[in-house]
Amino acid sequence: MLYRIRLEESSPDIMVRLPCPSLIQFPWEKTAQEAATAALIAKETGLPIPRQHFHGEESPVGPYVMMDHIETQGSVSARLTKPSKDSSEHHVLDPDIADSALEAIWGQIARVICNYTS
C-alpha cells in the first residue's frame, strides 16, 4: 500500500509504503528487502529512485518505508498497454503501438542495463 503525504514545509511530497497485511507472509522481510534493493539500484544505476528517509519494522502501522515522491511516466507495462477506459481491465499489449514508442522504451532499458554492466 502506498500513501502520498503532503507537508506544507516540505518538498517533495513524502510517500509511505506499507506491505499489504493480507497478501504478505513476512511483511518485515519484504520491507527490508525492498529498501535494500532500492538503495542498491540508486547507488549502481542512473535510475530516478526516490530518496529513502526511513524504514523500519516497529511502528503502530507495522513495517514501513518513507521516501520522496517522484513524478514518473508510468510503468513499462502501462506504456505498452492497449488504451482502455476501464481501469480494472487487465493489461493487454497494444498491437498498434508505434515503432518509435517501442524504440524509446527499450532504448531507455538498454541504456540502464549497459550503464550497470559496464
GUBARO-489380 format. One record per atom (N, C-alpha, C): residue number from 0; x, y, z; residue in one letter. Coordinates in steps of 0.05 Angstrom, whole numbers. Atoms other than C-alpha are relative to their C-alpha. Last residue first. Example, Ala and Ser with C-alpha at 12.3 -4.5 7.8 and 13.67 -1.06 7.14 Angstrom:
<atoms>
<atom k="1" u="-16" v="-24" w="-1" r="s"/>
<atom k="1" u="273" v="-21" w="143" r="s"/>
<atom k="1" u="-15" v="22" w="14" r="s"/>
<atom k="0" u="18" v="-24" w="0" r="a"/>
<atom k="0" u="246" v="-90" w="156" r="a"/>
<atom k="0" u="18" v="24" w="0" r="a"/>
</atoms>
This chain:
<atoms>
<atom k="117" u="-26" v="-9" w="9" r="s"/>
<atom k="117" u="599" v="-31" w="-355" r="s"/>
<atom k="117" u="16" v="12" w="23" r="s"/>
<atom k="116" u="-18" v="22" w="5" r="t"/>
<atom k="116" u="542" v="-76" w="-332" r="t"/>
<atom k="116" u="28" v="10" w="-8" r="t"/>
<atom k="115" u="-3" v="17" w="-23" r="y"/>
<atom k="115" u="500" v="-22" w="-299" r="y"/>
<atom k="115" u="22" v="-21" w="-4" r="y"/>
<atom k="114" u="-14" v="-16" w="-21" r="n"/>
<atom k="114" u="509" v="30" w="-353" r="n"/>
<atom k="114" u="5" v="-17" w="24" r="n"/>
<atom k="113" u="-27" v="-5" w="8" r="c"/>
<atom k="113" u="492" v="-21" w="-407" r="c"/>
<atom k="113" u="16" v="15" w="21" r="c"/>
<atom k="112" u="-14" v="26" w="-2" r="i"/>
<atom k="112" u="430" v="-45" w="-369" r="i"/>
<atom k="112" u="29" v="4" w="-8" r="i"/>
<atom k="111" u="-3" v="6" w="-29" r="v"/>
<atom k="111" u="406" v="27" w="-358" r="v"/>
<atom k="111" u="16" v="-26" w="3" r="v"/>
<atom k="110" u="-20" v="-18" w="-11" r="r"/>
<atom k="110" u="419" v="45" w="-431" r="r"/>
<atom k="110" u="5" v="-6" w="30" r="r"/>
<atom k="109" u="-27" v="9" w="9" r="a"/>
<atom k="109" u="382" v="-18" w="-455" r="a"/>
<atom k="109" u="22" v="18" w="12" r="a"/>
<atom k="108" u="-7" v="24" w="-15" r="i"/>
<atom k="108" u="320" v="0" w="-414" r="i"/>
<atom k="108" u="29" v="-9" w="-7" r="i"/>
<atom k="107" u="-4" v="-8" w="-28" r="q"/>
<atom k="107" u="318" v="70" w="-442" r="q"/>
<atom k="107" u="9" v="-24" w="17" r="q"/>
<atom k="106" u="-26" v="-15" w="0" r="g"/>
<atom k="106" u="327" v="44" w="-513" r="g"/>
<atom k="106" u="7" v="9" w="29" r="g"/>
<atom k="105" u="-21" v="20" w="-2" r="w"/>
<atom k="105" u="271" v="-7" w="-500" r="w"/>
<atom k="105" u="28" v="13" w="-1" r="w"/>
<atom k="104" u="2" v="16" w="-25" r="i"/>
<atom k="104" u="222" v="48" w="-484" r="i"/>
<atom k="104" u="23" v="-19" w="3" r="i"/>
<atom k="103" u="-6" v="-18" w="-23" r="a"/>
<atom k="103" u="244" v="97" w="-539" r="a"/>
<atom k="103" u="0" v="-16" w="26" r="a"/>
<atom k="102" u="-28" v="-6" w="0" r="e"/>
<atom k="102" u="248" v="42" w="-592" r="e"/>
<atom k="102" u="8" v="18" w="23" r="e"/>
<atom k="101" u="-15" v="24" w="-8" r="l"/>
<atom k="101" u="179" v="16" w="-574" r="l"/>
<atom k="101" u="30" v="6" w="2" r="l"/>
<atom k="100" u="5" v="3" w="-28" r="a"/>
<atom k="100" u="150" v="87" w="-578" r="a"/>
<atom k="100" u="15" v="-24" w="11" r="a"/>
<atom k="99" u="-16" v="-20" w="-14" r="s"/>
<atom k="99" u="183" v="98" w="-645" r="s"/>
<atom k="99" u="-4" v="-1" w="30" r="s"/>
<atom k="98" u="-27" v="9" w="-2" r="d"/>
<atom k="98" u="155" v="32" w="-671" r="d"/>
<atom k="98" u="17" v="20" w="15" r="d"/>
<atom k="97" u="-18" v="-10" w="20" r="a"/>
<atom k="97" u="85" v="58" w="-656" r="a"/>
<atom k="97" u="28" v="-11" w="5" r="a"/>
<atom k="96" u="-19" v="-19" w="-12" r="i"/>
<atom k="96" u="39" v="15" w="-613" r="i"/>
<atom k="96" u="21" v="7" w="-22" r="i"/>
<atom k="95" u="-4" v="-24" w="18" r="d"/>
<atom k="95" u="-16" v="-16" w="-656" r="d"/>
<atom k="95" u="20" v="20" w="11" r="d"/>
<atom k="94" u="-12" v="9" w="25" r="p"/>
<atom k="94" u="-14" v="-86" w="-625" r="p"/>
<atom k="94" u="6" v="23" w="-19" r="p"/>
<atom k="93" u="12" v="-16" w="22" r="d"/>
<atom k="93" u="-25" v="-55" w="-556" r="d"/>
<atom k="93" u="13" v="-9" w="-26" r="d"/>
<atom k="92" u="-19" v="-13" w="17" r="l"/>
<atom k="92" u="-6" v="-109" w="-505" r="l"/>
<atom k="92" u="-14" v="13" w="-24" r="l"/>
<atom k="91" u="-1" v="15" w="25" r="v"/>
<atom k="91" u="-63" v="-124" w="-458" r="v"/>
<atom k="91" u="18" v="16" w="-19" r="v"/>
<atom k="90" u="-19" v="-10" w="20" r="h"/>
<atom k="90" u="-60" v="-102" w="-385" r="h"/>
<atom k="90" u="-1" v="-18" w="-24" r="h"/>
<atom k="89" u="-28" v="10" w="-1" r="h"/>
<atom k="89" u="-121" v="-127" w="-347" r="h"/>
<atom k="89" u="16" v="13" w="-23" r="h"/>
<atom k="88" u="-7" v="19" w="21" r="e"/>
<atom k="88" u="-184" v="-84" w="-345" r="e"/>
<atom k="88" u="29" v="-8" w="2" r="e"/>
<atom k="87" u="-2" v="27" w="-12" r="s"/>
<atom k="87" u="-200" v="-51" w="-278" r="s"/>
<atom k="87" u="8" v="-21" w="-20" r="s"/>
<atom k="86" u="-25" v="2" w="-15" r="s"/>
<atom k="86" u="-184" v="19" w="-305" r="s"/>
<atom k="86" u="3" v="-28" w="13" r="s"/>
<atom k="85" u="5" v="15" w="-24" r="d"/>
<atom k="85" u="-239" v="13" w="-358" r="d"/>
<atom k="85" u="26" v="-6" w="15" r="d"/>
<atom k="84" u="14" v="-19" w="-18" r="k"/>
<atom k="84" u="-229" v="69" w="-409" r="k"/>
<atom k="84" u="-6" v="-14" w="27" r="k"/>
<atom k="83" u="27" v="10" w="-8" r="s"/>
<atom k="83" u="-178" v="26" w="-445" r="s"/>
<atom k="83" u="-12" v="21" w="19" r="s"/>
<atom k="82" u="16" v="-19" w="-15" r="p"/>
<atom k="82" u="-114" v="41" w="-484" r="p"/>
<atom k="82" u="-28" v="-11" w="6" r="p"/>
<atom k="81" u="21" v="-11" w="17" r="k"/>
<atom k="81" u="-75" v="-21" w="-505" r="k"/>
<atom k="81" u="-17" v="19" w="16" r="k"/>
<atom k="80" u="27" v="11" w="-2" r="t"/>
<atom k="80" u="-17" v="-30" w="-457" r="t"/>
<atom k="80" u="-19" v="14" w="-20" r="t"/>
<atom k="79" u="3" v="19" w="22" r="l"/>
<atom k="79" u="56" v="-17" w="-475" r="l"/>
<atom k="79" u="-29" v="-10" w="-2" r="l"/>
<atom k="78" u="-7" v="-14" w="25" r="r"/>
<atom k="78" u="62" v="47" w="-433" r="r"/>
<atom k="78" u="-4" v="-19" w="-24" r="r"/>
<atom k="77" u="21" v="-20" w="6" r="a"/>
<atom k="77" u="25" v="14" w="-375" r="a"/>
<atom k="77" u="5" v="14" w="-26" r="a"/>
<atom k="76" u="24" v="15" w="9" r="s"/>
<atom k="76" u="72" v="-47" w="-378" r="s"/>
<atom k="76" u="-23" v="20" w="-6" r="s"/>
<atom k="75" u="-4" v="9" w="27" r="v"/>
<atom k="75" u="133" v="-1" w="-377" r="v"/>
<atom k="75" u="-26" v="-15" w="-10" r="v"/>
<atom k="74" u="-16" v="24" w="3" r="s"/>
<atom k="74" u="107" v="33" w="-314" r="s"/>
<atom k="74" u="3" v="-7" w="-30" r="s"/>
<atom k="73" u="14" v="26" w="-2" r="g"/>
<atom k="73" u="84" v="104" w="-311" r="g"/>
<atom k="73" u="18" v="-23" w="-4" r="g"/>
<atom k="72" u="17" v="3" w="23" r="q"/>
<atom k="72" u="114" v="169" w="-336" r="q"/>
<atom k="72" u="-16" v="-26" w="1" r="q"/>
<atom k="71" u="-8" v="19" w="20" r="t"/>
<atom k="71" u="141" v="185" w="-268" r="t"/>
<atom k="71" u="-18" v="1" w="-24" r="t"/>
<atom k="70" u="18" v="2" w="23" r="e"/>
<atom k="70" u="138" v="241" w="-217" r="e"/>
<atom k="70" u="11" v="-20" w="-20" r="e"/>
<atom k="69" u="-10" v="-10" w="25" r="i"/>
<atom k="69" u="179" v="229" w="-155" r="i"/>
<atom k="69" u="-21" v="-4" w="-21" r="i"/>
<atom k="68" u="17" v="5" w="23" r="h"/>
<atom k="68" u="154" v="224" w="-83" r="h"/>
<atom k="68" u="14" v="11" w="-25" r="h"/>
<atom k="67" u="9" v="-22" w="16" r="d"/>
<atom k="67" u="209" v="222" w="-31" r="d"/>
<atom k="67" u="-19" v="-10" w="-22" r="d"/>
<atom k="66" u="-17" v="-10" w="22" r="m"/>
<atom k="66" u="213" v="162" w="14" r="m"/>
<atom k="66" u="-11" v="24" w="-13" r="m"/>
<atom k="65" u="7" v="-28" w="6" r="m"/>
<atom k="65" u="186" v="131" w="78" r="m"/>
<atom k="65" u="20" v="10" w="-20" r="m"/>
<atom k="64" u="-22" v="-15" w="13" r="v"/>
<atom k="64" u="189" v="55" w="82" r="v"/>
<atom k="64" u="-11" v="28" w="-6" r="v"/>
<atom k="63" u="5" v="-22" w="18" r="y"/>
<atom k="63" u="145" v="16" w="130" r="y"/>
<atom k="63" u="25" v="10" w="-13" r="y"/>
<atom k="62" u="-24" v="-7" w="15" r="p"/>
<atom k="62" u="137" v="-45" w="174" r="p"/>
<atom k="62" u="-6" v="22" w="-21" r="p"/>
<atom k="61" u="-16" v="22" w="10" r="g"/>
<atom k="61" u="76" v="-43" w="220" r="g"/>
<atom k="61" u="25" v="9" w="-15" r="g"/>
<atom k="60" u="12" v="10" w="25" r="v"/>
<atom k="60" u="24" v="12" w="228" r="v"/>
<atom k="60" u="15" v="-24" w="-12" r="v"/>
<atom k="59" u="28" v="7" w="-4" r="p"/>
<atom k="59" u="39" v="27" w="301" r="p"/>
<atom k="59" u="-14" v="-11" w="-25" r="p"/>
<atom k="58" u="16" v="-25" w="-1" r="s"/>
<atom k="58" u="113" v="24" w="286" r="s"/>
<atom k="58" u="-29" v="-8" w="4" r="s"/>
<atom k="57" u="16" v="-5" w="-24" r="e"/>
<atom k="57" u="169" v="-28" w="291" r="e"/>
<atom k="57" u="-13" v="28" w="-2" r="e"/>
<atom k="56" u="21" v="20" w="-3" r="e"/>
<atom k="56" u="193" v="-55" w="224" r="e"/>
<atom k="56" u="-17" v="5" w="25" r="e"/>
<atom k="55" u="-1" v="15" w="-25" r="g"/>
<atom k="55" u="235" v="1" w="198" r="g"/>
<atom k="55" u="-23" v="-20" w="2" r="g"/>
<atom k="54" u="14" v="25" w="3" r="h"/>
<atom k="54" u="250" v="46" w="140" r="h"/>
<atom k="54" u="3" v="-15" w="26" r="h"/>
<atom k="53" u="0" v="19" w="-22" r="f"/>
<atom k="53" u="270" v="119" w="139" r="f"/>
<atom k="53" u="-13" v="-26" w="-10" r="f"/>
<atom k="52" u="-6" v="-15" w="-24" r="h"/>
<atom k="52" u="286" v="176" w="91" r="h"/>
<atom k="52" u="2" v="-19" w="24" r="h"/>
<atom k="51" u="13" v="11" w="-24" r="q"/>
<atom k="51" u="292" v="139" w="26" r="q"/>
<atom k="51" u="8" v="16" w="24" r="q"/>
<atom k="50" u="-17" v="0" w="-23" r="r"/>
<atom k="50" u="309" v="181" w="-36" r="r"/>
<atom k="50" u="-15" v="-11" w="24" r="r"/>
<atom k="49" u="6" v="-19" w="-21" r="p"/>
<atom k="49" u="264" v="161" w="-94" r="p"/>
<atom k="49" u="20" v="-3" w="24" r="p"/>
<atom k="48" u="11" v="14" w="-23" r="i"/>
<atom k="48" u="299" v="122" w="-149" r="i"/>
<atom k="48" u="-5" v="21" w="22" r="i"/>
<atom k="47" u="10" v="-19" w="-20" r="p"/>
<atom k="47" u="309" v="160" w="-214" r="p"/>
<atom k="47" u="-14" v="-14" w="23" r="p"/>
<atom k="46" u="30" v="-1" w="-1" r="l"/>
<atom k="46" u="350" v="107" w="-250" r="l"/>
<atom k="46" u="-9" v="20" w="21" r="l"/>
<atom k="45" u="9" v="-27" w="3" r="g"/>
<atom k="45" u="423" v="124" w="-262" r="g"/>
<atom k="45" u="-30" v="3" w="1" r="g"/>
<atom k="44" u="11" v="-7" w="27" r="t"/>
<atom k="44" u="447" v="58" w="-236" r="t"/>
<atom k="44" u="-7" v="30" w="0" r="t"/>
<atom k="43" u="-13" v="13" w="22" r="e"/>
<atom k="43" u="491" v="29" w="-180" r="e"/>
<atom k="43" u="-10" v="8" w="-28" r="e"/>
<atom k="42" u="-30" v="-3" w="-1" r="k"/>
<atom k="42" u="475" v="72" w="-119" r="k"/>
<atom k="42" u="13" v="-9" w="-27" r="k"/>
<atom k="41" u="-6" v="-28" w="0" r="a"/>
<atom k="41" u="400" v="82" w="-133" r="a"/>
<atom k="41" u="31" v="4" w="-1" r="a"/>
<atom k="40" u="7" v="-10" w="27" r="i"/>
<atom k="40" u="392" v="8" w="-152" r="i"/>
<atom k="40" u="8" v="30" w="-2" r="i"/>
<atom k="39" u="-20" v="11" w="19" r="l"/>
<atom k="39" u="428" v="-13" w="-88" r="l"/>
<atom k="39" u="-5" v="11" w="-28" r="l"/>
<atom k="38" u="-25" v="-13" w="-5" r="a"/>
<atom k="38" u="385" v="33" w="-44" r="a"/>
<atom k="38" u="22" v="-10" w="-19" r="a"/>
<atom k="37" u="2" v="-28" w="9" r="a"/>
<atom k="37" u="321" v="9" w="-77" r="a"/>
<atom k="37" u="27" v="15" w="4" r="a"/>
<atom k="36" u="0" v="1" w="29" r="t"/>
<atom k="36" u="341" v="-64" w="-66" r="t"/>
<atom k="36" u="0" v="28" w="-12" r="t"/>
<atom k="35" u="-28" v="7" w="8" r="a"/>
<atom k="35" u="358" v="-52" w="7" r="a"/>
<atom k="35" u="2" v="0" w="-30" r="a"/>
<atom k="34" u="-17" v="-23" w="-7" r="a"/>
<atom k="34" u="291" v="-17" w="20" r="a"/>
<atom k="34" u="29" v="-4" w="-9" r="a"/>
<atom k="33" u="7" v="-22" w="18" r="e"/>
<atom k="33" u="252" v="-71" w="-17" r="e"/>
<atom k="33" u="18" v="25" w="5" r="e"/>
<atom k="32" u="-11" v="7" w="27" r="q"/>
<atom k="32" u="288" v="-126" w="21" r="q"/>
<atom k="32" u="-5" v="22" w="-20" r="q"/>
<atom k="31" u="-29" v="-2" w="-2" r="a"/>
<atom k="31" u="274" v="-93" w="89" r="a"/>
<atom k="31" u="13" v="-6" w="-27" r="a"/>
<atom k="30" u="-6" v="-28" w="-2" r="t"/>
<atom k="30" u="200" v="-84" w="71" r="t"/>
<atom k="30" u="31" v="4" w="1" r="t"/>
<atom k="29" u="6" v="-12" w="26" r="k"/>
<atom k="29" u="193" v="-156" w="47" r="k"/>
<atom k="29" u="8" v="30" w="0" r="k"/>
<atom k="28" u="-21" v="8" w="18" r="e"/>
<atom k="28" u="228" v="-182" w="110" r="e"/>
<atom k="28" u="-4" v="13" w="-28" r="e"/>
<atom k="27" u="-24" v="-13" w="-8" r="w"/>
<atom k="27" u="182" v="-142" w="156" r="w"/>
<atom k="27" u="23" v="-7" w="-19" r="w"/>
<atom k="26" u="-1" v="-28" w="9" r="p"/>
<atom k="26" u="120" v="-164" w="117" r="p"/>
<atom k="26" u="26" v="15" w="8" r="p"/>
<atom k="25" u="-20" v="-11" w="-18" r="f"/>
<atom k="25" u="133" v="-239" w="125" r="f"/>
<atom k="25" u="4" v="30" w="-7" r="f"/>
<atom k="24" u="-4" v="18" w="-23" r="q"/>
<atom k="24" u="70" v="-273" w="97" r="q"/>
<atom k="24" u="21" v="11" w="20" r="q"/>
<atom k="23" u="-29" v="4" w="-5" r="i"/>
<atom k="23" u="48" v="-216" w="52" r="i"/>
<atom k="23" u="3" v="-17" w="25" r="i"/>
<atom k="22" u="-13" v="12" w="23" r="l"/>
<atom k="22" u="-22" v="-213" w="20" r="l"/>
<atom k="22" u="29" v="-9" w="6" r="l"/>
<atom k="21" u="14" v="25" w="8" r="s"/>
<atom k="21" u="-69" v="-198" w="78" r="s"/>
<atom k="21" u="14" v="-15" w="-22" r="s"/>
<atom k="20" u="-1" v="21" w="-20" r="p"/>
<atom k="20" u="-20" v="-149" w="111" r="p"/>
<atom k="20" u="-14" v="-26" w="-9" r="p"/>
<atom k="19" u="28" v="6" w="-4" r="c"/>
<atom k="19" u="-9" v="-106" w="48" r="c"/>
<atom k="19" u="-2" v="-25" w="18" r="c"/>
<atom k="18" u="8" v="25" w="13" r="p"/>
<atom k="18" u="62" v="-82" w="57" r="p"/>
<atom k="18" u="-30" v="-6" w="6" r="p"/>
<atom k="17" u="5" v="21" w="-20" r="l"/>
<atom k="17" u="68" v="-9" w="75" r="l"/>
<atom k="17" u="-7" v="-25" w="-15" r="l"/>
<atom k="16" u="6" v="26" w="12" r="r"/>
<atom k="16" u="99" v="47" w="33" r="r"/>
<atom k="16" u="-3" v="-21" w="22" r="r"/>
<atom k="15" u="-2" v="21" w="-21" r="v"/>
<atom k="15" u="97" v="118" w="58" r="v"/>
<atom k="15" u="-10" v="-26" w="-12" r="v"/>
<atom k="14" u="15" v="24" w="5" r="m"/>
<atom k="14" u="110" v="170" w="3" r="m"/>
<atom k="14" u="6" v="-19" w="24" r="m"/>
<atom k="13" u="-11" v="25" w="-11" r="i"/>
<atom k="13" u="132" v="240" w="22" r="i"/>
<atom k="13" u="-19" v="-23" w="-7" r="i"/>
<atom k="12" u="18" v="15" w="-18" r="d"/>
<atom k="12" u="117" v="301" w="-20" r="d"/>
<atom k="12" u="14" v="-25" w="9" r="d"/>
<atom k="11" u="25" v="10" w="12" r="p"/>
<atom k="11" u="176" v="338" w="-49" r="p"/>
<atom k="11" u="-18" v="-13" w="20" r="p"/>
<atom k="10" u="3" v="6" w="29" r="s"/>
<atom k="10" u="182" v="388" w="-16" r="s"/>
<atom k="10" u="23" v="-19" w="-7" r="s"/>
<atom k="9" u="-18" v="19" w="12" r="s"/>
<atom k="9" u="169" v="401" w="58" r="s"/>
<atom k="9" u="-5" v="-4" w="-30" r="s"/>
<atom k="8" u="-28" v="-10" w="-2" r="e"/>
<atom k="8" u="141" v="459" w="97" r="e"/>
<atom k="8" u="20" v="-19" w="-13" r="e"/>
<atom k="7" u="-3" v="-28" w="10" r="e"/>
<atom k="7" u="69" v="447" w="76" r="e"/>
<atom k="7" u="28" v="9" w="0" r="e"/>
<atom k="6" u="-6" v="-17" w="-23" r="l"/>
<atom k="6" u="73" v="371" w="84" r="l"/>
<atom k="6" u="5" v="28" w="-10" r="l"/>
<atom k="5" u="-9" v="-27" w="7" r="r"/>
<atom k="5" u="39" v="329" w="30" r="r"/>
<atom k="5" u="3" v="16" w="26" r="r"/>
<atom k="4" u="4" v="-20" w="-21" r="i"/>
<atom k="4" u="34" v="255" w="44" r="i"/>
<atom k="4" u="12" v="26" w="-8" r="i"/>
<atom k="3" u="-14" v="-25" w="6" r="r"/>
<atom k="3" u="25" v="203" w="-11" r="r"/>
<atom k="3" u="-7" v="20" w="21" r="r"/>
<atom k="2" u="14" v="-24" w="-8" r="y"/>
<atom k="2" u="6" v="134" w="14" r="y"/>
<atom k="2" u="17" v="24" w="-6" r="y"/>
<atom k="1" u="-16" v="-23" w="3" r="l"/>
<atom k="1" u="26" v="68" w="-18" r="l"/>
<atom k="1" u="-16" v="25" w="6" r="l"/>
<atom k="0" u="17" v="-23" w="0" r="m"/>
<atom k="0" u="0" v="0" w="0" r="m"/>
<atom k="0" u="18" v="24" w="0" r="m"/>
</atoms>
